[in-house]
Amino acid sequence: MLTLYDYLPSQNAYKVRLLLNHLATPYRTKLVSIFEGEGQSDDYLALNPTGAVPTIELDDGRTLAESNAILTFLAEGTRYLPVDPYNRATVLQWLFFEADYVQSSIATLRLWVQTGKDQHRGAELIAHKRAASMRALAVLDRALVRTDFLGGTDYTIADISVFAYVHRADEANLPLSRFANVTRWIEAVRRQARFLDQVHPFTVDPHSHREIVHTVDEDAAAVGENQSVR
Ligand SMILES: N[C@@H](CCC(=O)N[C@@H](CS)C(=O)NCC(=O)O)C(=O)O
């Protein structure tokens, strides 16, 4: 049986849970307490070189990291990943957009706001993340003018991936309702068969206020230098 290395408040992990729910695929969960440093243990770094969640482990022991790579692997041969090369590349376009533009803006800002880390980040950095988040939402709103879903007429892993953080943008103090096409699309995602309506707030983890110290940090004491990462 598939194993998902998970951290419940992680929306990157939620993407994988959502697809597994759509596919009705059974799996077991192993929780990784990322803010207590479990992701940086040698054992976990052997499974996922970044030390982050999600990671999946297959029956034969092979592992895969990066939420969007996991979605692509699990969706192969299903309705959630097109076969046609152009349609498939369009899905990839939005997976790359999510990893590049959404994770670094909306996801990061939401984490900081929800765990109180925004208090230690400085106004300029917060303003930068907010501007980048607004740009990402505007890009999505433009893209969704003519199509129901990001990949075109069908709901795919592109929607699953982008939905994970975008539908929680108000938790980053972003005015989500101002983006009418995004709002309509969020409702369309929610109407999909076997949609997983599940969000775990960071308050379930008493350690979530902590900074993650990565093993390569040159000076773990210099939190001011490292804190802009996540
Ligand atoms: N690009 C990665 C990001 C994964 C990520 O940042 N996961 C967070 C939880 S949402 C994490 O585990 N952070 C701990 C760390 O970065 O060490 C993905 O899409 O899977």
The ligand as an ORCA input file, in Angstrom:
! r2SCAN-3c Opt
* xyz 0 1
  N       7.869     22.509     -3.453
  C       7.509     21.587     -2.400
  C       7.236     22.386     -1.135
  C       6.975     21.492      0.051
  C       6.885     22.290      1.342
  O       7.335     23.435      1.435
  N       6.324     21.652      2.347
  C       6.260     22.275      3.646
  C       4.905     22.019      4.267
  S       3.658     22.799      3.308
  C       7.344     21.658      4.507
  O       7.369     20.471      4.671
  N       8.245     22.492      5.036
  C       9.320     22.031      5.818
  C      10.641     22.393      5.230
  O      10.680     23.147      4.231
  O      11.662     21.914      5.731
  C       6.298     20.764     -2.824
  O       5.535     21.210     -3.691
  O       6.127     19.642     -2.324
*
